[in-house]
Amino acid sequence: MARGTKNWRQVVAAAGLVLTMGAVAACGSGSSDDDGKTSAATTSASSDVSGTLTFYNFLPEGNEGRWWDRFVADFEQRYPDAKVDVTRYSTEDYWTKTLAAFSSGDEPDVFIPNAGEDLDKYIRAGRIAALEEIVDVDAYNPSTLEPFKDRAGHLNGVPIYSYIILGWANEDLLAEHGVSVPRTWDELLAACGRLSAAGVTPLAMGNAGQDQFTTGQLQDALLYQLGGAGTTRDAAYGTDDVSWTDDNFVSGAEQMKALIDARCFPKGFTGMNYSQMTNLFAQGKAAMTFTGSWFADQVESSGARFRTAVFPLPDAPGATHSTERLEGILGGVNGLAASAKAAEKNPALVAAFLDSFGDVVDDYANTNSQLSVAADPRPQGSALQRSLSEVFSSAREIAPVSDTILPSTLRGEYNGSVVALTSGELTPEEWAKAMAETSERERPNFPELG
């Protein structure tokens, strides 16, 4: 299928499709006149959407699973000639089952991918629909759409939720030691020195075993500041002659070393796992930590009695892409994508399903304690959740974490090399050289860059 050659949005408009789905919380209410009867216009529009749409989902149980049950039921009531055939897998099985379905040619019409390599491999094979002519993108925060765009500018998915990686601060513990939430790099290093001298863990961190992603994500944030979004992928592929040995990569490694030299991390942190790391903070034993927005649930469920603040990572020396000023923030986006086959066969059905989600995207986020990707979010929940939403909505772009954009054969090498850097086994220059050599060796095995 030639991407972008058919204006599916015009096809849908010609069919008279009216997408006015109400909030999922009011499932089954439909669109009606004052007397409670379904309007003729809505009935006509609904009749133009027909057929069966297959949908792969990896949320078989829990609150989010129930939310999708309600969404599908409401969709089918609104469009009585349409049916959504939901196939559910455990999180562990979802990715392999989805890959197997695409490999066999029996791919789902719509599925939930991560923006990045999890979706790119299907884009490179020509199996994903370009959605810019199918969906109403006005429903979404523009920064959350960018991770789904390929180099040709085609939109290959729409977001359902996002996460961000940022700093967390125990304001009471900081205040006890005369320290404010750090807003600059110098303030961060000074806070680490003062707190560690007082016997307090400044910044909880742990990258043992399978949890090597923790320092990998911190390194990602530093490299974004110095090289921009996707810089590690560019170095991996050698795009535009970008190399791990470039000054910005070496400088990023040097700033990681500066944090260690300032005694920011707990003693023995390279032998500490993620659970131990986050418990240090949640139990009030560390003044700060650096992790994802999902951590809010743990903080709140722990019964922590201290005030918690979230803050973007201050800019290291030489930063050209400021996280401090929220020019961008490290994170990732999950979304909905459609197969090229489904969009070619039944564009009206695909458009109705995707746009129906766009109408209730804010409800999805608020119901499931996620960061809303809506263009005009109305966050609910705790003060901490609202603070996270404010930071997220203020960021002008999302810098994808390396775990989502590096080729799968390089992800472990990257995180492991950062562990070697933080443990002192590699100098910043040695780290950069090692990553360059690994990428060059593995590059013939990389999939084509999407």
Stockholm file with secondary structure:
# STOCKHOLM 1.0

chainA/1-450         MARGTKNWRQVVAAAGLVLTMGAVAACGSGSSDDDGKTSAATTSASSDVSGTLTFYNFLPEGNEGRWWDRFVADFEQRYPDAKVDVTRYSTEDYWTKTLAAFSSGDEPDVFIPNAGEDLDKYIRAGRIAALEEIVDVDAYNPSTLEPFKDRAGHLNGVPIYSYIILGWANEDLLAEHGVSVPRTWDELLAACGRLSAAGVTPLAMGNAGQDQFTTGQLQDALLYQLGGAGTTRDAAYGTDDVSWTDDNFVSGAEQMKALIDARCFPKGFTGMNYSQMTNLFAQGKAAMTFTGSWFADQVESSGARFRTAVFPLPDAPGATHSTERLEGILGGVNGLAASAKAAEKNPALVAAFLDSFGDVVDDYANTNSQLSVAADPRPQGSALQRSLSEVFSSAREIAPVSDTILPSTLRGEYNGSVVALTSGELTPEEWAKAMAETSERERPNFPELG
#=GR chainA/1-450 SS CCTTCSCHHHHHHHTTCCCCCCCGGGTTCCCBCTTSCBCHHHHHHHHTCCEEEEEEESCCSHHHHHHHHHHHHHHHHHSTTEEEEEEECCHHHHHHHHHHHHHHTCCCSEECCBSSHHHHHHHHTTCBCCCTTTSCGGGBCHHHHGGGBCTTCCBCCEEEEEEEEEEEEEHHHHHHTTCCCCCSHHHHHHHHHHHHHTTCEEEECCCCGGGTHHHHHHHHHHHHHHHCTTHHHHHHHTGGGCCTTSHHHHHHHHHHHHHHHTTCSCTTGGGCCHHHHHHHHHTTCEEEEEEETTHHHHHHHTTCCSCEEEECCCCCTTCSSCTTTTSCEEEEEEEEEEBHHHHHHCHHHHHHHHHHHHHTHHHHHHHTTCBCCBSSCCCCSCHHHHHHHHHHHHCSCEEECHHHHSCHHHHHHHHHHHHHHHTTSSCHHHHHHHHHHHHHHHGGGSCCCC
#=GC SS_cons         CCTTCSCHHHHHHHTTCCCCCCCGGGTTCCCBCTTSCBCHHHHHHHHTCCEEEEEEESCCSHHHHHHHHHHHHHHHHHSTTEEEEEEECCHHHHHHHHHHHHHHTCCCSEECCBSSHHHHHHHHTTCBCCCTTTSCGGGBCHHHHGGGBCTTCCBCCEEEEEEEEEEEEEHHHHHHTTCCCCCSHHHHHHHHHHHHHTTCEEEECCCCGGGTHHHHHHHHHHHHHHHCTTHHHHHHHTGGGCCTTSHHHHHHHHHHHHHHHTTCSCTTGGGCCHHHHHHHHHTTCEEEEEEETTHHHHHHHTTCCSCEEEECCCCCTTCSSCTTTTSCEEEEEEEEEEBHHHHHHCHHHHHHHHHHHHHTHHHHHHHTTCBCCBSSCCCCSCHHHHHHHHHHHHCSCEEECHHHHSCHHHHHHHHHHHHHHHTTSSCHHHHHHHHHHHHHHHGGGSCCCC
//
